[in-house]
């Protein structure tokens, strides 16, 4: 059976960046205005007074220091708290497809490929821009690719689930050169109105090229030693936005149509699930945890990553063993672990083993065990 290789990665980082201090200043104005407008209801106990944000709370709760967004003026406008994204016509490329083309272009350049070499595209993201036609097919068209393309959504695990789909297609012979792309416009579905959520997310797009070993021509490549996926239903991370909203009878609670989570429950339930998942995956592959040089973990929360790495290693991880990009990018949903891989792999040697792992809403967990074979 042919070995499947990752032969290139790409990353689109938006130009607009937002610091914690900028977010805190914006939300403080919005919260004070909301509390004034709802003072009577607050006094009657009908609604709770909203808490003011703080930079120290953000750092302590998440380890996040900064994030990139497609458009910051609208996000930082206390009267809007969401990006300004101009409406595009059907004749123009969509925002997500445009992000993808840039990230995929960089990944193909690393792989020594062009768009015409691609015959399978798997687009995974926590929110897809539209129902249909699939954004993946639009990307296929823009790249001049052939074969097939489709969208998939497994929230923050969309990248690893897409990678397994690509690996399966390559092994089955239904594709020869596959692209996984993850356009995460999290600023469009984040809740910027509440202190516990406003700082979490940032925008980015990642791309990965996968090929069979006999077809690869890249200077650097990574063998996919194994993939493993798992899901277990939970409503602790949820977003109810969908096409049926307009037809629903009854009233929804505020903020049901954007991101929300029960953070403490997620921490308590997901961390052990992820650590157990990776331990069992490595064990079944006959790889000792001590032989793993690096863990590219989902970049959701620094404390979660530290807990998971500690459970695996039996000690605190070094920055080299579990690199963090939260301080710059924040949580970019499914793109986070791929950003860590993209930015923190150059120092690894041929033969080194590493794990790319995601986890998030669903719950969902995906792990991809990699071994460097060239570069």
Secondary structure in CASP SS format (residue, H / E / C, confidence):
PFRMAT SS
TARGET T0000
AUTHOR 0000-0000-0000
METHOD secondary structure of the structure
MODEL  1
X C 1.00
X C 1.00
X C 1.00
X E 1.00
X E 1.00
X E 1.00
X E 1.00
X E 1.00
X E 1.00
X E 1.00
X E 1.00
X E 1.00
X C 1.00
X C 1.00
X C 1.00
X E 1.00
X E 1.00
X E 1.00
X E 1.00
X H 1.00
X H 1.00
X H 1.00
X H 1.00
X H 1.00
X H 1.00
X H 1.00
X H 1.00
X H 1.00
X H 1.00
X H 1.00
X H 1.00
X H 1.00
X H 1.00
X H 1.00
X H 1.00
X H 1.00
X H 1.00
X C 1.00
X H 1.00
X H 1.00
X H 1.00
X H 1.00
X H 1.00
X H 1.00
X C 1.00
X C 1.00
X C 1.00
X C 1.00
X C 1.00
X C 1.00
X C 1.00
X C 1.00
X C 1.00
X C 1.00
X H 1.00
X H 1.00
X H 1.00
X H 1.00
X H 1.00
X H 1.00
X H 1.00
X H 1.00
X C 1.00
X C 1.00
X C 1.00
X E 1.00
X E 1.00
X E 1.00
X E 1.00
X C 1.00
X C 1.00
X H 1.00
X H 1.00
X H 1.00
X H 1.00
X C 1.00
X C 1.00
X C 1.00
X C 1.00
X C 1.00
X C 1.00
X C 1.00
X C 1.00
X C 1.00
X C 1.00
X C 1.00
X C 1.00
X C 1.00
X C 1.00
X C 1.00
X C 1.00
X C 1.00
X C 1.00
X C 1.00
X H 1.00
X H 1.00
X H 1.00
X H 1.00
X H 1.00
X H 1.00
X H 1.00
X H 1.00
X H 1.00
X H 1.00
X H 1.00
X H 1.00
X H 1.00
X H 1.00
X H 1.00
X H 1.00
X H 1.00
X C 1.00
X C 1.00
X C 1.00
X H 1.00
X H 1.00
X H 1.00
X C 1.00
X C 1.00
X E 1.00
X E 1.00
X E 1.00
X E 1.00
X E 1.00
X C 1.00
X C 1.00
X C 1.00
X C 1.00
X C 1.00
X C 1.00
X C 1.00
X C 1.00
X C 1.00
X C 1.00
X H 1.00
X H 1.00
X H 1.00
X H 1.00
X H 1.00
X H 1.00
X H 1.00
X H 1.00
X H 1.00
X C 1.00
X C 1.00
X C 1.00
X C 1.00
X E 1.00
X E 1.00
X E 1.00
X E 1.00
X E 1.00
X C 1.00
X C 1.00
X H 1.00
X H 1.00
X H 1.00
X H 1.00
X H 1.00
X H 1.00
X H 1.00
X H 1.00
X H 1.00
X H 1.00
X H 1.00
X H 1.00
X H 1.00
X H 1.00
X H 1.00
X H 1.00
X H 1.00
X H 1.00
X C 1.00
X C 1.00
X C 1.00
X C 1.00
X E 1.00
X E 1.00
X E 1.00
X E 1.00
X E 1.00
X E 1.00
X E 1.00
X E 1.00
X C 1.00
X H 1.00
X H 1.00
X H 1.00
X C 1.00
X C 1.00
X C 1.00
X C 1.00
X C 1.00
X C 1.00
X C 1.00
X C 1.00
X C 1.00
X C 1.00
X C 1.00
X C 1.00
X E 1.00
X C 1.00
X C 1.00
X E 1.00
X E 1.00
X E 1.00
X E 1.00
X E 1.00
X E 1.00
X E 1.00
X E 1.00
X E 1.00
X H 1.00
X H 1.00
X H 1.00
X C 1.00
X C 1.00
X C 1.00
X C 1.00
X C 1.00
X E 1.00
X E 1.00
X E 1.00
X E 1.00
X E 1.00
X E 1.00
X E 1.00
X E 1.00
X E 1.00
X E 1.00
X E 1.00
X C 1.00
X C 1.00
X C 1.00
X C 1.00
X C 1.00
X E 1.00
X E 1.00
X C 1.00
X C 1.00
X C 1.00
X C 1.00
X C 1.00
X C 1.00
X H 1.00
X H 1.00
X H 1.00
X C 1.00
X C 1.00
X C 1.00
X C 1.00
X C 1.00
X C 1.00
X C 1.00
X C 1.00
X C 1.00
X C 1.00
X C 1.00
X C 1.00
X E 1.00
X E 1.00
X C 1.00
X H 1.00
X H 1.00
X H 1.00
X H 1.00
X H 1.00
X H 1.00
X H 1.00
X H 1.00
X H 1.00
X H 1.00
X H 1.00
X H 1.00
X H 1.00
X H 1.00
X H 1.00
X H 1.00
X H 1.00
X H 1.00
X H 1.00
X H 1.00
X H 1.00
X H 1.00
X C 1.00
X C 1.00
X C 1.00
X C 1.00
X H 1.00
X H 1.00
X H 1.00
X E 1.00
X E 1.00
X E 1.00
X E 1.00
X E 1.00
X E 1.00
X C 1.00
X C 1.00
X C 1.00
X C 1.00
X H 1.00
X H 1.00
X H 1.00
X H 1.00
X H 1.00
X H 1.00
X H 1.00
X H 1.00
X H 1.00
X H 1.00
X H 1.00
X H 1.00
X C 1.00
X C 1.00
X C 1.00
X C 1.00
X C 1.00
X C 1.00
X C 1.00
X C 1.00
X C 1.00
X C 1.00
X C 1.00
X C 1.00
X H 1.00
X H 1.00
X H 1.00
X H 1.00
X C 1.00
X E 1.00
X C 1.00
X H 1.00
X H 1.00
X H 1.00
X H 1.00
X H 1.00
X H 1.00
X H 1.00
X H 1.00
X H 1.00
X H 1.00
X H 1.00
X C 1.00
X C 1.00
X C 1.00
X C 1.00
X C 1.00
X C 1.00
X C 1.00
X C 1.00
X C 1.00
X E 1.00
X E 1.00
X E 1.00
X E 1.00
X E 1.00
X E 1.00
X E 1.00
X E 1.00
X C 1.00
X C 1.00
X C 1.00
X E 1.00
X E 1.00
X E 1.00
X E 1.00
X E 1.00
X E 1.00
X E 1.00
X E 1.00
X E 1.00
X E 1.00
X E 1.00
X C 1.00
END
